[in-house]
């Protein structure tokens, strides 16, 4: 019988395999993955997700969200590629990106690579 640690990792593996198997682009936000697999901590989950990224099973996307609409307005493969200021076309204004408020981490299946 799996203990709690092995259970959430098994659930994560099943989720990632399903994400990677689709022919079209499939993605899940970090917050959603954490709620599905019930990881013991964000750092534990990030460590496991990084293993899948390094193996090429999934890729990481950093998405900037509009403070006005909440919709995605910019995506980059690296957090260091996110500019300090971004023009929000949905609100017709520039804003300074606050990573804790205006960004989300998204994982996409390998077929989106």
Residue pairs with C-beta under 8 A, 6 or more apart in sequence:
2 10
4 40
5 40
8 37
8 38
8 39
8 40
9 37
9 48
11 36
11 37
11 38
12 33
12 37
12 39
12 45
12 48
12 49
15 28
15 33
15 36
15 37
16 49
16 52
16 57
16 58
16 107
17 57
18 26
19 26
19 27
19 28
19 58
19 107
19 108
19 109
20 57
20 58
20 109
20 110
20 111
21 109
22 109
22 111
23 111
24 111
25 108
25 109
25 111
25 112
26 108
26 109
26 111
26 112
27 61
27 106
27 107
27 108
27 109
27 112
28 36
28 106
28 107
29 104
29 105
29 106
29 107
30 42
30 45
30 46
30 49
30 104
30 105
30 106
30 107
31 104
33 39
33 45
33 49
33 107
34 42
34 45
37 45
39 45
39 48
49 58
49 60
49 107
52 58
52 107
53 59
53 60
53 107
56 110
56 113
57 109
57 110
58 107
58 108
58 109
58 110
59 77
59 107
59 108
59 110
59 112
59 113
60 77
60 105
60 106
60 107
61 75
61 76
61 77
61 105
61 106
61 107
61 108
62 75
62 76
62 77
62 78
62 79
62 81
62 82
62 103
62 104
62 105
62 106
63 72
63 74
63 75
63 103
63 104
63 105
63 106
64 72
64 73
64 74
64 75
64 82
64 86
64 97
64 102
64 103
65 71
65 72
65 73
65 102
65 103
65 104
66 72
66 73
66 88
66 90
66 91
67 88
67 91
67 95
67 101
67 102
68 88
68 90
68 91
69 90
69 91
71 90
73 86
73 88
73 89
73 90
74 82
74 86
75 106
76 82
79 99
79 103
82 97
82 99
82 103
83 97
84 96
84 97
85 94
85 95
85 96
85 97
86 94
86 95
86 97
87 93
87 94
88 94
88 95
95 102
97 103
